[in-house]
Every structure is written in C-alpha cells, then in structure tokens.
Amino acid sequence: MKIDQIPSGLKAYSCVSVALTVILTLSVEVQSQSISRRGMLFTDVTLEAGIDFRETIGDETMTNIVESAGVGCAFLDYDSDGWMDIYLVSGCWMDGLSDPALDEETRNRLARLTDRLYRNRGDGTFEDVTESAGVARPAYGMGVIAADYDGDGDPDLYITNYGPNFLYRNNGDGTFEEVAAEVGVAGSGAGSGGGSGGGFSVGAVFFDYNLDGRLDLYVGHYVEFDPGYTYHYAPDGFPGPLAYSGQQDRLYRGNPDGTFTDVTEASGISIEPIGRAMGVGVFDYDGDRLPDIFVSNDAMENFLFHNNGDGTFENRALETFVAYGQSGEATAAMAVEIADIGGDGRFDVLVPDMAFSCLYRFQAEGFFEDNSVRSGIAVACGQYASWGGVFADFDLDGHLDLYISNGDVHHLETQEDLLFLGDGRGRFEDVSETAGKWATQKFVSRGAAGADFDNDGDIDILVASLNDRPVLLRNDSPRGDRHWLGVSLIGNAPNTDAIGATVRLTVGEETMIRTRRSGGSYLSQHDPRMHFGLGSHVVIDLLEIIWPDGSSQRLENIPSDRYMTIRQAFRDQ
C-alpha cells in the first residue's frame, strides 16, 4: 500500500474544558482503492524486511516448563522517529536448565545468544542494532514491555527473565543502559526459583495504581521450578504446572527519584493460594477511574485485583465470574488481552488457553460472562494450545477483529495461528484460510503483538516462536472506501506516555473506546498508538481524551487517514 505524503507542521483544534496543544506529527494520506471484494489479507514479509533472528530455547528438545513458557515480542519507537521498531526476546543455553550433553562449542554459542532490537528504516526494512544500542545481554528471556518509566520522553524497556530481570533505560541517543538492580526491579528475592535467584518472571505491566503521576510496575511470576523433580506423565515429556507451587507476583511502587519500592505485601496482592501467573493486564473494569489488575494463572483460578483507592487491592475474581472458565474449570490460562469488542463502552477480557480460550464480556450488573462459545472463538480454538491474542480492526470496518497465536505446550510441535473477523457485536468468524498463504505456515508460536509498522494505516502482526524465526505479517487487506485514525498521547511528566488515559471516538451513531496501556497479548507489547478503523467515515465527529489525572479534551470534525499526536497541557496547581 502506498504512502502518498507525510506532511509536517502543526494544526490547532479548538478544545473544551482543558486547553491542550494538538500536534499532527505524522499525517499519512492513503489513496482510496475501489475494490468490491471485502476480506483480510496478510503477507509474511519477515525475511524481506531483514529480520534474520532465530529464537532458541537453549537446545533442540523441549524438556522442562521453563523452555515452554517463553517468549514475547514488542513494537516501540525507541528512537522517536515515527516508525515502530521491533524487540524480540530469546532464551539461551543455561547450566542446570538446558541439555548438558551438547558439545562445548554448541553450548558456548547458545549461551551467548541474546534478545534482538531492530530499527525500522521506514522503507519496509529493519536493521539489527542490538550491539550498538547496548541490549546484547545474555539471559533466559520471557517477556518484554515498553514505557517511559523515568518521564524523560523516551520509551524504556523492561525484560522479564528466568533469572534477574532487565530494565533498559533509554538514553535518548539510540542507546540503553541496564539499571534494574540499581532502581530495585531486578527481581532478586522473588523466590527460590529462577537462574541466579532472580525468580521466574513472565507477564508484566507498567501502570499508575495510586494516581500520583509516576509509573508503577506489576511483575507476574510463574512457578518455583525445581530442575531435580522429573516425575511426569510420559507423553508430556516433562512435569506440568501442577508439579510446582506458584511463585509470588511483585508490585513495585514508583518513587520520585526514579527508583521503585516493593509494596507486594502492603498492597494486598500477596494472597493464598499463590498464583501461577502467565499474563497480566490492567484496566478500570468497574468505572471508578482506578486501574485494576487482571492476572491469568495457569492450572488454577485467575485473579482480578480491585483497586481500593488507598494503595491496596482486593481479589474479586470469584464474585465477578472471571476466576474460572465457562464450565467452572481452572483453565491453563495464558495471555490477557483487553478491548471493548461489542462497542458498548465496557472493556472485555480475552484469556487464551490450552482448550477453548475464555472471552469474558462485561455486563452492566458489574460482573463478566464467558462468551467464548457464543462468540465463535471456542470452536476454532478447541484443537490448539493458544497463547497470544491481538484485538485490532484489521480491515478498518469499525469492528475489532482478533488474531490468536498457537503452539504445542510440551513439545516443539507446530500449529497454525488463527485470524477472526469481528462483527462488532461480540461474534467472530474464523477467516484464516482465506487471509493469505501465511495461514498454511506452522510454528510453535507464543507471544504476538499488533502495530502499523509501515505507517500505511492498518495494523500488522508480529509473532514470536520457539526455536524458530518470528513472523512479521504485513496487512495487505483490500481497503476500498474504508478509513482510519491513529492517536498518540503525550502526557505531563513523569507519565509522558499518558498510560491510563482513555480515548473515545464518535462517528455517526458509533462510539469506540481505547485505553493507553503498556504490555498486551502474551509477554508482548503492542503499538503505543491507539488505532481506530472508521469504515466509510471520512471525518471523526468527536474525539474525547480523558487524561490519567481526570482532565479532558474534546476535539471535533477531525479528518481521517492520519496519525495525530495530542499533548496534554499543564494544569494550574
């Protein structure tokens, strides 16, 4: 698809309530196409884009639950040039975890492998900048999230590992500095499991739970892995999650000096039984303007930590009906993906798992209902082990669609991923087989992320896989007369990312809602820009931003087919 122009300059819009400056930093005008056939089409462009990475679990055979649990991927604009860059997480050979029978040369080679950072050149290709950026640090990686934790305007990276975690602080000059231990979020003391005593961290999220303007950090932990325990059902290959006790999640409060304080015990998230976290998501489920925490736990009930507004949380998963699956079972829960799939202004939660996946629809009475069967997702997912989920309007018709990544849990056995077309009322149709040749490819997929990497106005997909290359799927769906809008927010420091802000967009009789979050899917990070498909609408009637501090902005009659950046104004103290 063609980018006709990327004009520079500023445009001001009138506002109500709070004065803000609106900056159109990147306006992408995409030529309309007269195409009668509707549908979705994706093309695997990984190799031609220059992404030559191959993930490793440390050897060639999956022999334990650590090797099975990873890995994620991320989109972020680390150099602030307006193009989404890519971060890919990897494992490595680790003593006591990986196959000791490998020859010394192979062990040494695999032990030196690291995550990879690719810079987007803006022409459809990427260059590997891992070494020059300072992120070539061996570890047994799991997940990645991005946020400007120190409020200097540049996105930083938090990497969860089996072992100590990394916090890469962005220096603003194309390089990063690892500061996790220095600021208190390396994860030491998280439990006895994990290489070097750092814990077994998985999903994580930055958010501002106490609304003080500084980002806090929730880190999910999986199990107390014991490499000496080998009793298991032979076809599984290794012991599953029920063989191990859960490892306590951690909540870190952000301090004014850029450090963090562990408030796990004081906040009330340390409950019994201890969870086996895999995915973590944050959203205000009950509309009280306080961010709540959803934790998907493996082989046990999920948690929904309600924010009490006094620095503490209370688990309300049972009373809101998200603790278990539709039949009352404890699922093998993986990701947490949050979106308003029905256009009713209420956020719903997708939790992919080893069976049918759970789709919790929020009800007006204040609880959730599992609609996985009714939605059409359960039937398609029933034969797969599902991990990552990406809600996005891939075909720009105004309704959210869904991508789900799949891969075997106990063996390096490949599976197809799934693509669903949404109808805007909470129902989804599996359209994988008609959406391109990529659908015939099979990988041991894990994390997935959505972003518009080529800035042509539609959402592309990145999928991380075990012991294999990732998959970058370019969205080539026929557009016809369909339009879109992308919104970037710049909040007041220290929360320059405006994490926790909500954007409501109205076109005609339809209202769409998005929330600025870090993290997403399984162990991954989506495009930080909020994306809206508009169908045939060429003008947005109303755009309303509710900033994390409660101030608001209303913009009217906004032209479509562009990315716009809105900067929050300072409030009088």
C-alpha positions, -999 to 999 in steps of 0.1 A, spaced: 0 0 0 11 35 -8 20 63 15 12 95 -6 25 121 18 38 127 53 34 164 58 50 182 87 37 212 106 12 220 133 -26 223 132 -46 236 161 -81 224 171 -105 242 194 -109 225 228 -132 225 257 -126 220 294 -88 220 294 -65 237 269 -42 214 251 -19 216 221 -27 192 193 2 183 171 -2 165 138 33 149 138 26 123 112 -2 125 88 -4 96 64 -28 101 35 -36 67 18 -51 66 -16 -85 50 -16 -89 19 -37 -121 9 -55 -122 -27 -45 -155 -45 -43 -142 -77 -27 -140 -74 11 -118 -95 33 -85 -97 50 -51 -105 35 -17 -107 53 17 -114 38 47 -128 56 75 -103 50 98 -113 77 128 -122 56 125 -95 30 122 -70 59 157 -80 71 147 -98 103 171 -127 105 166 -136 142 160 -171 153 149 -177 189 165 -205 210 152 -224 240 189 -234 247 189 -267 228 168 -287 203 143 -305 226 117 -291 250 125 -308 283 111 -285 310 84 -259 318 109 -230 316 116 -237 280 79 -240 272 69 -207 289 86 -180 267 87 -158 246 73 -124 237 79 -95 213 74 -58 212 67 -28 190 81 5 202 96 37 187 128 37 207 144 64 186 113 87 183 114 89 145 77 80 140 83 44 129 77 13 150 109 -7 159 109 -43 170 123 -61 201 125 -99 201 131 -119 232 152 -151 232 163 -178 256 199 -192 257 218 -222 269 218 -222 307 235 -246 331 210 -267 350 183 -259 325 195 -268 291 208 -300 276 242 -307 292 250 -333 265 256 -307 239 292 -303 228 312 -274 244 313 -253 212 275 -255 208 269 -248 245 291 -217 243 275 -204 212 239 -208 225 249 -193 259 260 -161 241 227 -156 223 207 -125 233 175 -107 226 175 -86 194 165 -50 187 157 -40 151 154 -4 140 127 4 114 143 22 84 110 35 72 111 17 39 97 -16 49 130 -30 62 148 -32 95 184 -31 107 198 -51 137 210 -25 162 213 -49 192 250 -43 198 251 -6 191 220 0 213 235 -18 243 209 -45 247 231 -75 238 229 -91 273 225 -129 275 197 -142 297 169 -167 295 142 -143 283 104 -144 287 86 -112 281 90 -75 272 71 -43 278 79 -7 270 71 26 288 88 59 297 92 50 334 115 79 342 95 106 324 122 119 301 102 114 269 119 82 256 104 47 258 123 23 282 123 -15 281 115 -40 308 125 -76 301 113 -105 322 136 -135 325 141 -168 342 166 -151 365 171 -114 372 151 -91 350 164 -62 330 153 -26 329 169 -8 299 168 29 304 167 48 271 195 74 269 178 93 241 208 88 218 200 54 204 215 35 233 202 19 265 216 14 300 206 -16 321 195 -3 356 171 -29 370 192 -37 401 200 0 406 163 11 407 151 -20 425 132 -41 399 157 -69 390 135 -94 409 160 -108 434 142 -121 463 111 -130 442 115 -166 451 139 -195 451 133 -205 415 150 -189 386 186 -187 375 208 -167 398 180 -164 423 161 -138 403 127 -155 401 107 -169 372 91 -137 358 66 -138 329 39 -111 321 44 -76 334 28 -41 330 36 -5 338 7 15 352 -1 42 378 -21 24 405 -20 52 431 -26 80 406 4 100 418 17 106 382 45 81 385 45 47 368 44 16 390 53 -19 379 34 -52 383 55 -83 375 38 -117 373 57 -148 384 51 -183 373 63 -213 394 90 -224 418 108 -245 392 128 -275 406 150 -290 379 155 -320 401 119 -330 400 112 -352 370 81 -372 378 56 -368 350 31 -384 325 55 -398 299 37 -384 267 40 -349 282 78 -350 282 82 -331 315 63 -321 346 35 -296 341 25 -266 363 7 -287 389 40 -302 398 52 -269 413 39 -243 437 33 -208 424 58 -180 428 46 -147 443 39 -118 419 55 -85 428 42 -49 428 67 -21 427 57 15 435 74 42 416 93 68 436 101 105 428 138 97 424 133 71 397 136 41 419 110 16 430 98 2 463 84 -34 466 49 -30 481 38 -65 474 28 -73 510 14 -39 519 -7 -37 487 -27 -69 495 -17 -88 463 1 -114 483 -28 -139 488 -34 -176 492 -31 -197 472 -2 -181 455 -8 -177 417 10 -193 388 8 -161 367 14 -160 330 -3 -129 316 -11 -96 333 -34 -68 322 -46 -36 337 -79 -18 331 -106 0 350 -132 -27 349 -158 -10 372 -155 26 360 -143 41 392 -112 57 375 -88 34 394 -67 9 375 -75 -28 384 -52 -58 377 -62 -90 358 -38 -119 363 -42 -151 342 -30 -181 363 -21 -215 349 -40 -245 361 -58 -226 389 -82 -197 393 -74 -162 378 -71 -131 399 -89 -98 394 -74 -73 419 -98 -45 425 -81 -12 433 -95 1 466 -81 36 461 -60 36 493 -29 17 480 -44 -17 485 -61 -43 463 -88 -70 468 -92 -101 447 -127 -101 432 -123 -127 405 -148 -151 421 -176 -126 425 -171 -111 391 -170 -146 375 -136 -144 359 -118 -169 382 -128 -199 362 -139 -209 327 -174 -213 314 -178 -247 329 -163 -238 363 -129 -252 354 -95 -239 362 -80 -232 328 -45 -233 315 -47 -195 311 -20 -177 291 -24 -141 279 -46 -112 289 -59 -91 260 -84 -63 268 -108 -45 245 -143 -33 240 -154 -59 215 -191 -50 214 -189 -12 212 -208 -8 245 -182 13 262 -172 -16 286 -140 -35 284 -139 -72 279 -111 -97 285 -97 -125 263 -77 -152 281 -63 -178 255 -57 -212 270 -49 -248 261 -85 -256 252 -113 -232 241 -100 -199 254 -121 -176 276 -138 -144 264 -152 -126 294 -178 -100 284 -185 -73 310 -222 -70 320 -240 -39 332 -246 -55 365 -209 -54 373 -198 -90 365 -184 -108 335 -199 -136 314 -178 -161 295 -189 -158 259 -162 -180 243 -186 -205 228 -213 -179 218 -186 -157 202 -174 -185 179 -139 -185 193 -141 -217 213 -149 -240 184 -120 -228 163 -95 -228 192 -105 -262 206 -78 -281 187 -50 -258 196 -30 -245 226 -35 -208 223 -11 -182 238 -12 -147 224 -42 -126 213 -43 -93 193 -76 -73 191 -74 -48 163 -96 -36 134 -75 -52 107 -100 -45 78 -109 -9 90 -147 -16 91 -151 -1 125 -152 -35 143 -124 -52 162 -110 -84 148 -88 -110 165 -55 -128 159 -46 -158 181 -11 -174 182 -9 -212 188 18 -237 196 22 -270 214 28 -268 252 50 -299 258 68 -304 225 83 -284 197 53 -294 176 40 -267 153 4 -254 149 -14 -229 127 -24 -195 141 -59 -181 137 -75 -150 123 -110 -140 132 -133 -114 116 -154 -95 142 -189 -83 136 -189 -55 162 -214 -74 184 -191 -98 201 -191 -126 175 -161 -137 154 -157 -158 123 -125 -178 115 -112 -164 82 -77 -178 84 -78 -200 53 -88 -171 31 -64 -145 45 -32 -154 27 -6 -181 23 8 -174 58 -21 -194 72 -5 -227 60 27 -220 80 31 -237 113 53 -226 142 55 -232 180 40 -197 185 39 -178 217 37 -140 220 20 -118 194 18 -80 190 0 -56 167 13 -24 152 13 -4 120 50 -9 112 48 6 77 26 35 86 0 28 59 -29 30 83 -37 -7 90 -25 -30 118 2 -56 111 11 -85 133 44 -98 148 45 -133 163 73 -148 184 80 -185 181 102 -211 200 134 -223 183 124 -206 151 122 -173 133 95 -148 142 67 -140 117 61 -104 106 27 -103 88 21 -72 67 -16 -63 64 -24 -61 27 -62 -63 32 -83 -46 5 -93 -12 18 -120 1 -6 -135 32 9 -126 24 45 -107 49 66 -88 51 99 -73 73 126 -43 68 148 -38 87 181 -7 92 201 -8 109 235 19 128 253 11 133 289 27 155 315 59 142 331 66 119 347 38 99 329 47 112 295 31 81 279 -2 90 294 -7 54 305 -42 50 319 -57 77 295 -89 68 276 -98 79 241 -134 79 229 -141 84 192 -176 90 178 -185 87 141 -222 88 132 -241 66 157 -210 46 167 -186 53 196 -153 34 200 -131 34 231 -94 27 236 -71 29 267 -34 37 266 -17 7 282 17 -9 284 20 -46 276 -6 -67 259 -12 -102 245 12 -128 258 45 -114 271 44 -87 245 39 -50 237 15 -35 211 19 -3 191 16 26 216 -6 45 192 -43 39 196 -58 28 163 -94 32 150 -110 17 119 -137 41 107 -155 22 79 -167 47 53 -165 77 76 -140 103 64 -145 127 93 -145 120 130 -174 138 147 -159 138 182 -127 127 199 -126 129 237 -95 122 258 -97 116 295 -62 120 308 -49 100 338 -54 130 361 -91 133 351 -87 163 329 -104 161 295 -102 173 259 -129 174 232 -119 177 195 -144 179 167 -145 174 129 -111 156 126 -101 144 92 -94 107 88 -64 87 74 -37 102 96 -17 98 128 -23 127 152 -4 134 184 -21 152 213 0 168 240 -15 174 275 -14 209 288 -1 217 322 -28 223 349 -26 252 373 -16 239 408 
